Amino acid sequence: NPLGRVAEIIILDQFSRQFFRGKAKAFAFDGMALVLAQELVATGDDKTLTIDQRSFAYMPYMHSESLKIHDEAVKLFGSLNVEATLEFEIAHRDVIVRFGRFPKRNEALGRISTKEEKAYMEERGDSFF
């Protein structure tokens, strides 16, 4: 059922981020969470959920490093009519447009940061993205 699907998404998308913060494992279930979210949207079952439930269901889109997925996310979060949530998604998308990835993940994923990414991370401080 749709609510059970949201529970699965939260476990895969949110718990791993909290339990394994700063490690590659934090992102290990992103792909699976995104597939579940996409299935929820494809069937239209997301429309049966509350706005808060849909916000959590759409989080895997926000956490993706794919610009195409972020373009979909802007539409999904926009459909919630919650300005702050949409603005947060747009801010995530802007990082992907600028860098093609989330620089804050570089260390955990063993990626080398560019000078521009390092400057961005210093500027952003302790932000999540």
N, C-alpha and C positions, 0 to 999 in steps of 0.2 A: 504494500500500500504506500501511498505518497509520504505519509508521515514516517513510516519505517525507512523509506529511502532517504529522507532528510537525516534521520539518525545515523544511517550508514555513512552519509556524506560528512557529517560532523565528525564522526570517529576518524575517518580516513584523512580528512582535510585539516581539522583543528587539533585533535589530540596529538598527532605526530609532530606538529609544529611546537606544541608546548613541551612534550616529553623529550624531544630530541633537539631543542633549540641550539643553534650553532653547529649542528652536525648535518652531514648529508642525509641521514635518515629522516630528518625533518621534512624532506620533500619526496621521500620514497613512495608515498601513496598518492601523490598528486595526480598522476595519470588515471588511476582507478577512480578517484573521487570525481575527476572531470567527466569520465565516461558515464558514471552514475548520474551526475547532474545533467549531462546532455540527454540521456535517456528520459529523465524526468521532464525536461523541456519538450523533447520530441513527441512524447505521448500527450502533452498538454496537462499532465497531472500537476505540474507546478501551479497552475491556475486555481487548484482546489485548496491551496495552502494559504495561511495568513501571510501578511507582508513580512513579518519577522522570520517566519519559517522559510519563505522564499529567499530572503536575504542570505540565510545560511546555505540554502541549496545552491545559490549562485556563486558562493565564495570560491569554488575551484576555478571558475572562469577568471576571477580577479587575481588568483595566484598563478595563473599560467604565464609562461614567458613567450607566448605566441600572440602576435599582433592581431591575427585573424580572430582568435578567441576573445581578445579584448574588445574588438569591434562588436562581437556578439554580446559581450558583457555590458557594454554601454547601453545597448537596447534593452537588455534584461533588467538592469538596475534602474534604467530610466522608466520602465513600466511600473516600478514600485511607487513612483511619485514621492520619493524621499530624497530631498535635495542633497543632504549630507552624504548619503550612501552613494549616490551617483557621482558626486564630486570626488569621493574617495576612489571610486573606480577610475575616473578620468585621470586622477593623479597617478595611479598605478599604470594606466595605459601610456601616459606621457613618459614614464621611465622606460617602458619598452620601446616607444618610438625613438627616444634619445639614445638608448644603449643596446637595444635588442635583447636585453636580459635585465634581471634585477641584480645590480652590483653587490647588494648586501649579502647575496648568497655565494659570492665568489670564493671566499675563504673556506666556507663549509664544503663547497663542491670542488675544491682544488683548482679553481680557475684563477688565472692571472688577471689582476685588475689593471685597466689602462690608467694613465695619468688623469684623464677626465673623470673616470669612475672614482678614483681615489679622492679627488677634489670634491666630487659630489657627496661621497660618504662622509667626509670631514664636515662639509657644510650641513648635512642632514643630521649629523650626530647619531642619536640613539633611535631613529625612526625604524619602523619595521621593514620599509622598502626603500 
